[in-house]
Amino acid sequence: MYEPPKSPFRVPFDGSWKIAKASTEPPDDAPKKKQRDDLLEEQVELLDDLQRRLYAQDTHSLLLVFQAMDAAGKDGTIRAVMQGIDPAGCQVYSFKRPSDEELDHDFLWRTAVRLPERGRIGIFNRSYYEEVLVVRVNPGILESQKIPRPIDSARIFQRRFKSIRDHEEHLAENGTVIVKFFLHVSKDEQRARFLERIEQGEKNWKFESGDIRERGKWDAYQQAYEEALNETSRPWAPWYAVPADSKSYLRLAVAETVVKTLDGLDLKYPTLPAAEIAALADAKKSLLAEDKPKRT
């Protein structure tokens, strides 16, 4: 287990978080917008170094989970924060509507088979939390899932919360460090971004007619997020509800949280045994003794 970094955006572990009180705007003491790009670049450089140590030490993995309402900025944030990371050390998976194969398994299976190996960073763009968010707001989806009948709609989501808590605790006990981000966007900002996607031709592909239908369930989604975060924010798998109305601030806040998380693991490059260090010295002598090749 590890100590999750403190943050004004960290969701308490006692179930007291209220989504209505969580701001979607940057705090008053946030860096000015023109400074954020430089600060983000610094964080990405730190993250690159920490990721190399994570890979070399090979004892932990890092799982980053991103959940949000549509147009909150998940894709752009993942791209901006991970842009300087060695592709060999990270992997990104997006989870949409389950396939027939995935429906033939329990709801955690499709993400469990995509968990990061030790030494790597795994990123879930949406995740198993869809089963207590989208399905909670649209309970009719349960009818298409191959789960035992009759379906106890009054208890199924509480059982899923328990399964998620147990699953995440098991992963944490075995070296997977879990950090979950709820990108908290306002309804007004979502409206502005939807209009931008409709009005700008190169962004039309990002918009689906179903987005408006789900927007009409805004209050139900807010309630579902509040309950999900309260039920599953724990020291071994904390949630961070990050203001998302400003994309530049969102990206910086996420990067800082990831860096603090990895930095708290005290990652180090492996130290070789004395015999292997001696072998390196012998190899160096052998290489230096070779004739230097002529330069052309």
Buried (B, 14 or more C-beta within 10 A) or exposed (E): EBEBBEBEBBBEBEEEBEBEEBBBBBEEEBBEEEEBBEBBBBBBEBBBBBBBBBBEBEEBBBBBBBBBBBBBBBEEBBEBBBEBBEEEBBBBBEBEEBEEEBBEEBBBBBBEEBBBEBBBBBBBBBBBBBBBBBBBBEEEBBEEBEEEEEEEEEEBBEEBBEBBBEBBBEBBEEBBBBBBBBBBBBEEBBEEBBEEBEEEEEEEEBBEEEBEEBBEBEEBBBBBBBBBBBBBBBEBBBBBBBBBBBBBBBBBBBBBBBBBBBBEBEBEEEEEEEEEEEEEEEEEEEEEEEEEEEEE
